[in-house]
Amino acid sequence: MARAMEQSYLPPGICKDEIFVSPIAASVELLRELDVPPAILFTGSLDCLKEEGFCYAQNLTKSGKEVTFHEFEGGTHGFSVKPQEGSAEAQIMYEECWARICHSLRDAFS
């Protein structure tokens, strides 16, 4: 599955381990040196990429960067983009996720 996704998104010759393609590839030491803005990261407990999101949040924290991380129970990959049709739980997750994003942006720009 991951290979199919990579082939769909990355043109031939692009290294998947570049930090601009996969931020998880950035070491804690490199993150310390970079001017990384505060981050808000959400994953779903059923997301095939949740471990990568969690590890990136940990690396940001270890590097001294400000990060907010939350895992939504029952969330799948892309749950914050469009809720599943007919699922009240998915709609609630979607709305909570966007409420948190809006709150973070209001705090950052006020």
OpenMM code with the backbone's topology and positions (N, CA, C; nanometers):
from openmm import Vec3, app, unit

residues = "MET ALA ARG ALA MET GLU GLN SER TYR LEU PRO PRO GLY ILE CYS LYS ASP GLU ILE PHE VAL SER PRO ILE ALA ALA SER VAL GLU LEU LEU ARG GLU LEU ASP VAL PRO PRO ALA ILE LEU PHE THR GLY SER LEU ASP CYS LEU LYS GLU GLU GLY PHE CYS TYR ALA GLN ASN LEU THR LYS SER GLY LYS GLU VAL THR PHE HIS GLU PHE GLU GLY GLY THR HIS GLY PHE SER VAL LYS PRO GLN GLU GLY SER ALA GLU ALA GLN ILE MET TYR GLU GLU CYS TRP ALA ARG ILE CYS HIS SER LEU ARG ASP ALA PHE SER".split()
positions = [
    Vec3(0.0825, -0.1193, 0.0000),
    Vec3(0.0000, 0.0000, 0.0000),
    Vec3(0.0872, 0.1260, 0.0000),
    Vec3(0.1867, 0.1285, 0.0902),
    Vec3(0.2739, 0.2456, 0.0977),
    Vec3(0.3483, 0.2662, -0.0339),
    Vec3(0.3929, 0.1569, -0.0957),
    Vec3(0.4651, 0.1675, -0.2231),
    Vec3(0.3745, 0.2276, -0.3317),
    Vec3(0.2495, 0.1834, -0.3361),
    Vec3(0.1550, 0.2364, -0.4347),
    Vec3(0.1314, 0.3854, -0.4117),
    Vec3(0.1218, 0.4254, -0.2859),
    Vec3(0.1026, 0.5672, -0.2545),
    Vec3(0.2238, 0.6486, -0.2990),
    Vec3(0.3448, 0.5972, -0.2684),
    Vec3(0.4664, 0.6677, -0.3084),
    Vec3(0.4716, 0.6851, -0.4592),
    Vec3(0.4411, 0.5795, -0.5328),
    Vec3(0.4462, 0.5860, -0.6790),
    Vec3(0.3417, 0.6828, -0.7342),
    Vec3(0.2315, 0.6982, -0.6635),
    Vec3(0.1263, 0.7895, -0.7081),
    Vec3(0.1636, 0.9355, -0.6860),
    Vec3(0.2382, 0.9629, -0.5796),
    Vec3(0.2663, 1.1004, -0.5417),
    Vec3(0.4048, 1.1500, -0.5798),
    Vec3(0.5023, 1.0603, -0.5873),
    Vec3(0.6397, 1.1024, -0.6125),
    Vec3(0.6818, 1.0724, -0.7555),
    Vec3(0.7327, 1.1727, -0.8252),
    Vec3(0.7817, 1.1459, -0.9596),
    Vec3(0.9074, 1.0587, -0.9539),
    Vec3(0.9383, 0.9901, -1.0622),
    Vec3(1.0593, 0.9071, -1.0651),
    Vec3(1.1831, 0.9905, -1.0320),
    Vec3(1.2735, 0.9319, -0.9559),
    Vec3(1.3984, 0.9989, -0.9217),
    Vec3(1.3946, 1.0796, -0.7939),
    Vec3(1.2787, 1.0974, -0.7349),
    Vec3(1.2686, 1.1722, -0.6091),
    Vec3(1.2859, 1.0741, -0.4939),
    Vec3(1.3772, 1.1074, -0.4045),
    Vec3(1.4061, 1.0195, -0.2905),
    Vec3(1.2998, 1.0380, -0.1829),
    Vec3(1.2377, 0.9289, -0.1437),
    Vec3(1.1308, 0.9360, -0.0433),
    Vec3(1.1830, 0.9711, 0.0954),
    Vec3(1.3148, 0.9633, 0.1153),
    Vec3(1.3726, 0.9910, 0.2464),
    Vec3(1.4174, 1.1360, 0.2635),
    Vec3(1.3902, 1.2215, 0.1661),
    Vec3(1.4227, 1.3634, 0.1790),
    Vec3(1.3283, 1.4261, 0.2818),
    Vec3(1.3800, 1.5178, 0.3622),
    Vec3(1.2966, 1.5764, 0.4684),
    Vec3(1.1805, 1.6580, 0.4130),
    Vec3(1.1913, 1.7057, 0.2898),
    Vec3(1.0813, 1.7831, 0.2321),
    Vec3(0.9710, 1.6930, 0.1785),
    Vec3(1.0025, 1.5661, 0.1607),
    Vec3(0.9038, 1.4665, 0.1193),
    Vec3(0.8460, 1.3989, 0.2422),
    Vec3(0.9341, 1.3650, 0.3344),
    Vec3(0.8951, 1.2949, 0.4562),
    Vec3(0.9615, 1.3622, 0.5760),
    Vec3(0.8919, 1.4521, 0.6437),
    Vec3(0.9519, 1.5245, 0.7567),
    Vec3(1.0061, 1.4337, 0.8667),
    Vec3(0.9547, 1.3114, 0.8762),
    Vec3(1.0032, 1.2176, 0.9778),
    Vec3(1.1509, 1.1859, 0.9569),
    Vec3(1.2014, 1.2090, 0.8349),
    Vec3(1.3423, 1.1815, 0.8047),
    Vec3(1.4356, 1.2837, 0.8693),
    Vec3(1.3832, 1.3958, 0.9145),
    Vec3(1.4666, 1.4985, 0.9781),
    Vec3(1.5066, 1.4533, 1.1181),
    Vec3(1.6350, 1.4558, 1.1445),
    Vec3(1.6841, 1.4162, 1.2772),
    Vec3(1.6479, 1.5232, 1.3801),
    Vec3(1.6513, 1.4845, 1.5062),
    Vec3(1.6257, 1.5788, 1.6151),
    Vec3(1.7279, 1.6920, 1.6088),
    Vec3(1.8536, 1.6578, 1.5795),
    Vec3(1.9596, 1.7588, 1.5714),
    Vec3(1.9295, 1.8608, 1.4612),
    Vec3(1.8866, 1.8130, 1.3452),
    Vec3(1.8529, 1.9038, 1.2358),
    Vec3(1.7319, 1.9895, 1.2718),
    Vec3(1.6320, 1.9297, 1.3330),
    Vec3(1.5133, 2.0060, 1.3726),
    Vec3(1.5490, 2.1173, 1.4704),
    Vec3(1.6473, 2.0927, 1.5575),
    Vec3(1.6916, 2.1968, 1.6515),
    Vec3(1.7447, 2.3184, 1.5766),
    Vec3(1.8126, 2.2940, 1.4645),
    Vec3(1.8749, 2.4020, 1.3878),
    Vec3(1.7757, 2.4770, 1.2990),
    Vec3(1.6681, 2.4118, 1.2608),
    Vec3(1.5720, 2.4722, 1.1690),
    Vec3(1.4749, 2.5641, 1.2421),
    Vec3(1.4271, 2.6640, 1.1716),
    Vec3(1.3270, 2.7554, 1.2266),
    Vec3(1.1889, 2.6977, 1.1956),
    Vec3(1.1532, 2.5952, 1.2713),
    Vec3(1.0269, 2.5245, 1.2493),
    Vec3(0.9165, 2.5942, 1.3292),
    Vec3(0.8070, 2.6315, 1.2641),
    Vec3(0.6982, 2.6972, 1.3375),
    Vec3(0.6267, 2.5978, 1.4291),
    Vec3(0.5489, 2.6481, 1.5234),
    Vec3(0.4698, 2.5568, 1.6068),
    Vec3(0.3861, 2.4651, 1.5178),
    Vec3(0.3733, 2.3410, 1.5600),
    Vec3(0.3031, 2.2413, 1.4783),
    Vec3(0.1840, 2.1848, 1.5532),
    Vec3(0.0819, 2.1530, 1.4777),
    Vec3(-0.0330, 2.0812, 1.5312),
    Vec3(-0.0495, 1.9583, 1.4427),
    Vec3(-0.0434, 1.8412, 1.5052),
    Vec3(-0.0495, 1.7153, 1.4310),
    Vec3(-0.1632, 1.6306, 1.4836),
    Vec3(-0.2437, 1.5807, 1.3919),
    Vec3(-0.3532, 1.4908, 1.4264),
    Vec3(-0.3378, 1.3621, 1.3478),
    Vec3(-0.3636, 1.2515, 1.4143),
    Vec3(-0.3708, 1.1225, 1.3461),
    Vec3(-0.4983, 1.0538, 1.3911),
    Vec3(-0.5364, 0.9536, 1.3171),
    Vec3(-0.6473, 0.8680, 1.3569),
    Vec3(-0.5905, 0.7361, 1.4064),
    Vec3(-0.6571, 0.6746, 1.5008),
    Vec3(-0.6062, 0.5478, 1.5550),
    Vec3(-0.6033, 0.4378, 1.4497),
    Vec3(-0.6801, 0.4530, 1.3414),
    Vec3(-0.6824, 0.3537, 1.2337),
    Vec3(-0.6044, 0.4010, 1.1107),
    Vec3(-0.5325, 0.5100, 1.1220),
    Vec3(-0.4555, 0.5660, 1.0108),
    Vec3(-0.3318, 0.4805, 0.9855),
    Vec3(-0.3100, 0.4439, 0.8606),
    Vec3(-0.1931, 0.3621, 0.8265),
    Vec3(-0.0624, 0.4381, 0.8483),
    Vec3(-0.0680, 0.5699, 0.8629),
    Vec3(0.0525, 0.6502, 0.8846),
    Vec3(0.0596, 0.7097, 1.0253),
    Vec3(-0.0186, 0.6563, 1.1181),
    Vec3(-0.0235, 0.7165, 1.2522),
    Vec3(0.1102, 0.7092, 1.3245),
    Vec3(0.1850, 0.6017, 1.3063),
    Vec3(0.3145, 0.5889, 1.3743),
    Vec3(0.4111, 0.6967, 1.3271),
    Vec3(0.4106, 0.7259, 1.1974),
    Vec3(0.4969, 0.8308, 1.1448),
    Vec3(0.4602, 0.9665, 1.2038),
    Vec3(0.3312, 0.9938, 1.2148),
    Vec3(0.2873, 1.1197, 1.2742),
    Vec3(0.3286, 1.1315, 1.4194),
    Vec3(0.3132, 1.0227, 1.4937),
    Vec3(0.3511, 1.0221, 1.6351),
    Vec3(0.5019, 1.0420, 1.6498),
    Vec3(0.5808, 0.9721, 1.5682),
    Vec3(0.7273, 0.9850, 1.5750),
    Vec3(0.7720, 1.1265, 1.5398),
    Vec3(0.7086, 1.1871, 1.4400),
    Vec3(0.7438, 1.3244, 1.4035),
    Vec3(0.7119, 1.4196, 1.5188),
    Vec3(0.5981, 1.4014, 1.5824),
    Vec3(0.5625, 1.4846, 1.6982),
    Vec3(0.6652, 1.4674, 1.8098),
    Vec3(0.7080, 1.3439, 1.8337),
    Vec3(0.8108, 1.3188, 1.9358),
    Vec3(0.9418, 1.3879, 1.9001),
    Vec3(0.9824, 1.3782, 1.7730),
    Vec3(1.1071, 1.4425, 1.7306),
    Vec3(1.0999, 1.5938, 1.7460),
    Vec3(0.9861, 1.6525, 1.7134),
    Vec3(0.9695, 1.7965, 1.7328),
    Vec3(0.9816, 1.8326, 1.8804),
    Vec3(0.9174, 1.7541, 1.9658),
    Vec3(0.9237, 1.7791, 2.1098),
    Vec3(1.0668, 1.7668, 2.1605),
    Vec3(1.1359, 1.6607, 2.1201),
    Vec3(1.2751, 1.6391, 2.1625),
    Vec3(1.3666, 1.7516, 2.1155),
    Vec3(1.3329, 1.8132, 2.0033),
    Vec3(1.4167, 1.9208, 1.9502),
    Vec3(1.3817, 2.0567, 2.0115),
    Vec3(1.2844, 2.0570, 2.1019),
    Vec3(1.2472, 2.1808, 2.1697),
    Vec3(1.1440, 2.2644, 2.0962),
    Vec3(1.0844, 2.2085, 1.9930),
    Vec3(0.9832, 2.2817, 1.9169),
    Vec3(0.8460, 2.2652, 1.9822),
    Vec3(0.7618, 2.3643, 1.9615),
    Vec3(0.6261, 2.3594, 2.0159),
    Vec3(0.5401, 2.2705, 1.9270),
    Vec3(0.4752, 2.1719, 1.9871),
    Vec3(0.3919, 2.0805, 1.9093),
    Vec3(0.2703, 2.0393, 1.9904),
    Vec3(0.1574, 2.0337, 1.9235),
    Vec3(0.0347, 1.9793, 1.9805),
    Vec3(0.0018, 1.8551, 1.9003),
    Vec3(-0.0157, 1.7430, 1.9686),
    Vec3(-0.0455, 1.6167, 1.9013),
    Vec3(-0.1715, 1.5570, 1.9618),
    Vec3(-0.2580, 1.5061, 1.8758),
    Vec3(-0.3781, 1.4377, 1.9243),
    Vec3(-0.4120, 1.3242, 1.8290),
    Vec3(-0.4395, 1.2075, 1.8867),
    Vec3(-0.4844, 1.0942, 1.8065),
    Vec3(-0.6341, 1.0765, 1.8280),
    Vec3(-0.7086, 1.0763, 1.7187),
    Vec3(-0.8533, 1.0602, 1.7242),
    Vec3(-0.8886, 0.9122, 1.7173),
    Vec3(-0.9514, 0.8637, 1.8213),
    Vec3(-0.9919, 0.7225, 1.8288),
    Vec3(-1.0900, 0.6905, 1.7162),
    Vec3(-1.0556, 0.5895, 1.6378),
    Vec3(-1.1422, 0.5462, 1.5286),
    Vec3(-1.1205, 0.6205, 1.3978),
    Vec3(-1.0315, 0.7199, 1.3991),
    Vec3(-1.0063, 0.7970, 1.2776),
    Vec3(-0.9216, 0.7198, 1.1778),
    Vec3(-0.9567, 0.7309, 1.0509),
    Vec3(-0.8792, 0.6690, 0.9433),
    Vec3(-0.7963, 0.7775, 0.8744),
    Vec3(-0.7103, 0.7366, 0.7821),
    Vec3(-0.6301, 0.8337, 0.7084),
    Vec3(-0.7236, 0.9261, 0.6301),
    Vec3(-0.7043, 1.0557, 0.6466),
    Vec3(-0.7872, 1.1527, 0.5760),
    Vec3(-0.9159, 1.1900, 0.6464),
    Vec3(-0.9338, 1.1471, 0.7708),
    Vec3(-1.0596, 1.1764, 0.8415),
    Vec3(-1.0847, 1.3257, 0.8546),
    Vec3(-0.9781, 1.4056, 0.8539),
    Vec3(-0.9945, 1.5500, 0.8710),
    Vec3(-1.0262, 1.6210, 0.7395),
    Vec3(-1.0185, 1.5488, 0.6286),
    Vec3(-1.0453, 1.6087, 0.4981),
    Vec3(-1.1931, 1.5999, 0.4634),
    Vec3(-1.2494, 1.4828, 0.4862),
    Vec3(-1.3909, 1.4625, 0.4563),
    Vec3(-1.4435, 1.3508, 0.5463),
    Vec3(-1.5480, 1.3789, 0.6244),
    Vec3(-1.6022, 1.2730, 0.7101),
    Vec3(-1.6688, 1.1639, 0.6267),
    Vec3(-1.6715, 1.0441, 0.6825),
    Vec3(-1.7374, 0.9331, 0.6142),
    Vec3(-1.8869, 0.9603, 0.6084),
    Vec3(-1.9453, 0.9346, 0.4938),
    Vec3(-2.0892, 0.9552, 0.4752),
    Vec3(-2.1683, 0.8683, 0.5727),
    Vec3(-2.2658, 0.9271, 0.6374),
    Vec3(-2.3560, 0.8522, 0.7230),
    Vec3(-2.3004, 0.8118, 0.8579),
    Vec3(-2.1813, 0.8591, 0.8923),
    Vec3(-2.1215, 0.8224, 1.0202),
    Vec3(-2.1205, 0.9437, 1.1128),
    Vec3(-2.2040, 0.9386, 1.2157),
    Vec3(-2.2110, 1.0495, 1.3112),
    Vec3(-2.0784, 1.0658, 1.3847),
    Vec3(-2.0128, 0.9533, 1.4184),
    Vec3(-1.8848, 0.9589, 1.4891),
    Vec3(-1.7785, 1.0266, 1.4032),
    Vec3(-1.7763, 0.9922, 1.2747),
    Vec3(-1.6784, 1.0527, 1.1838),
    Vec3(-1.7037, 1.2022, 1.1694),
    Vec3(-1.8293, 1.2427, 1.1654),
    Vec3(-1.8632, 1.3848, 1.1553),
    Vec3(-1.8164, 1.4591, 1.2800),
    Vec3(-1.8341, 1.3982, 1.3969),
    Vec3(-1.7902, 1.4602, 1.5224),
    Vec3(-1.6388, 1.4758, 1.5235),
    Vec3(-1.5655, 1.3706, 1.4821),
    Vec3(-1.4190, 1.3778, 1.4751),
    Vec3(-1.3749, 1.4892, 1.3815),
    Vec3(-1.4367, 1.4935, 1.2648),
    Vec3(-1.4054, 1.5948, 1.1638),
    Vec3(-1.4240, 1.7351, 1.2220),
    Vec3(-1.5369, 1.7582, 1.2847),
    Vec3(-1.5666, 1.8899, 1.3408),
    Vec3(-1.4731, 1.9241, 1.4565),
    Vec3(-1.4434, 1.8252, 1.5426),
    Vec3(-1.3518, 1.8510, 1.6544),
    Vec3(-1.2122, 1.8836, 1.6035),
    Vec3(-1.1677, 1.8106, 1.5038),
    Vec3(-1.0360, 1.8354, 1.4460),
    Vec3(-1.0259, 1.9787, 1.3944),
    Vec3(-1.1245, 2.0214, 1.3169),
    Vec3(-1.1214, 2.1560, 1.2611),
    Vec3(-1.1416, 2.2633, 1.3676),
    Vec3(-1.2163, 2.2329, 1.4710),
    Vec3(-1.2301, 2.3279, 1.5819),
    Vec3(-1.0950, 2.3484, 1.6502),
    Vec3(-1.0193, 2.2398, 1.6665),
    Vec3(-0.8860, 2.2505, 1.7277),
    Vec3(-0.7906, 2.3296, 1.6383),
    Vec3(-0.7975, 2.3057, 1.5087),
    Vec3(-0.7123, 2.3797, 1.4155),
    Vec3(-0.7456, 2.5288, 1.4216),
    Vec3(-0.8733, 2.5623, 1.4159),
    Vec3(-0.9156, 2.7028, 1.4215),
    Vec3(-0.8735, 2.7679, 1.5524),
    Vec3(-0.8880, 2.6967, 1.6621),
    Vec3(-0.8473, 2.7486, 1.7929),
    Vec3(-0.6971, 2.7781, 1.7936),
    Vec3(-0.6180, 2.6850, 1.7410),
    Vec3(-0.4726, 2.7042, 1.7365),
    Vec3(-0.4351, 2.8247, 1.6512),
    Vec3(-0.5012, 2.8398, 1.5377),
    Vec3(-0.4721, 2.9541, 1.4509),
    Vec3(-0.5135, 3.0859, 1.5156),
    Vec3(-0.6278, 3.0863, 1.5822),
    Vec3(-0.6703, 3.2086, 1.6523),
    Vec3(-0.5682, 3.2464, 1.7588),
    Vec3(-0.5220, 3.1466, 1.8350),
    Vec3(-0.4212, 3.1729, 1.9382),
    Vec3(-0.2917, 3.2265, 1.8771),
    Vec3(-0.2510, 3.1673, 1.7657),
    Vec3(-0.1248, 3.2059, 1.7031),
    Vec3(-0.1283, 3.3474, 1.6463),
    Vec3(-0.2440, 3.3895, 1.5965),
    Vec3(-0.2519, 3.5186, 1.5290),
    Vec3(-0.3227, 3.6268, 1.6097),
    Vec3(-0.3493, 3.6007, 1.7370),
    Vec3(-0.4158, 3.7050, 1.8169),
    Vec3(-0.3162, 3.7804, 1.9021),
] * unit.nanometer
topology = app.Topology()
chain = topology.addChain("A")
for resn in residues:
    res = topology.addResidue(resn, chain)
    for name in ("N", "CA", "C"):
        topology.addAtom(name, app.Element.getBySymbol(name[0]), res)
